[in-house]
Amino acid sequence: MMKILAPVLLLLAAGCQSTMDRAPSTWYGRAELVCHDPGCHRCRGQSHHGCAPCRASGGVPCNRCRDGTEKCGVCKGDGSKDGKKCKACKGDGKRNCSTCGGDRVMACPTCAGRGQVCCLRPLVISEQIPRGEDAWPKGNEPPQ
């Protein structure tokens, strides 16, 4: 009984919301919790660690451009519109990339530009899937 109660109390103490409202329709053999372990080699109990894809910088190379520019959408890259010099790109046919602003670096999609991600540790659920007539609401029974 204590093996079951301890993780629940831990989740409640951490301010996590119960998933009891979803429990009848889902069953997870594994879950993840935000780490608060001072002995963790990644976060040392701080719950966050550096983002690997951006090397904790928050930025990655832009995936839309190579040189910080893109074709002007107004003149379609011609440099002129209706026989006149395009005002949007000043006749160059190019403008700053709308994704990176010309810096050639965009916000990392993994960490949203913060440079850090949550440190998650696995929580193995060892309980058996409840079986029996009264274990699940009608229509939400797990596959046999």
Secondary structure, 3 states (H helix, E strand, C coil): CHHHHHHHHHHHHCCCCCCCCCCCCCCCCEEEEECCCCCCCCCCCCCEEECCCCCCCCEEECCCCCCCEEECCCCCCCCEECCEECCCCCCCCEEECCCCCCCCEEECCCCCCCCEEECEEEEECCCCCCCCCCCCCCCCCCCC
